[in-house]
Amino acid sequence: GEDVEQSLFLSVREGDSSVINCTYTDSSSTYLYWYKQEPGAGLQLLTYIFSNMDMKQDQRLTVLLNKKDKHLSLRIADTQTGDSAIYFCAESDGQNFVFGPGTRLSVLP
Amino acid sequence: GAVVSQHPSWVICKSGTSVKIECRSLDFQATTMFWYRQFPKQSLMLMATSNEGSKATYEQGVEKDKFLINHASLTLSTLTVTSAHPEDSSFYICSARKQGAPMGYTFGSGTRLTVV
């Protein structure tokens, strides 16, 4: 089956940039997503990118997509303590939806 | 917008009892909703796809008699955990996709089930 991989943990200092990486195997992915999950809460869609795009920026968030390498990254500029959460990468071919294992981001003061 | 409401947020029940979790799409109609289960510190596992007016489609390894899904209207799907056991304790999340919305699936806030 299709697979989405992420590193499980990332620690950064407040004010630094965070980069969370994701790789996927489905070459027919149409949409790629980043979701944020705070403790005990559901998933919040942060941003998404179409597979025919290379980059998308939304305020502090920058998504980069390398379709050839099937590599997706999420950069959070000026990381704040409120950004501490689990970040899930997900891909969809329009029919199926596959999540990565999630990256736990810890922001240190 | 596309808002999905999930209720209850948390529930504690005794072993052997059944628990119903509701998933509602508040401002759109959803012919299809999805139920996920999340174990501590793990990713989401798709349990089943709920189809309005027809039977749910269960993923391999998910007991359909254990996890009853009913999608009786275009805005409501329910998941009933029958004869709950402590190993059913988990975080259950539903999602739905608004037709024509490219931003993907909207998730409910989740239900934390604890079976004692």
Interface residues (C-beta under 8 A of the other chain):
Chain A: Y31 Y33 Y35 G40 A41 G42 L43 Q44 L45 Y48 F50 F88 A90 S92 F97 F99 G100 P101 G102 R104
Chain B: Q6 F34 K41 Q42 S43 L44 L46 F91 I93 S95 P102 M103 G104 Y105 T106 F107 G108 S109 G110 R112
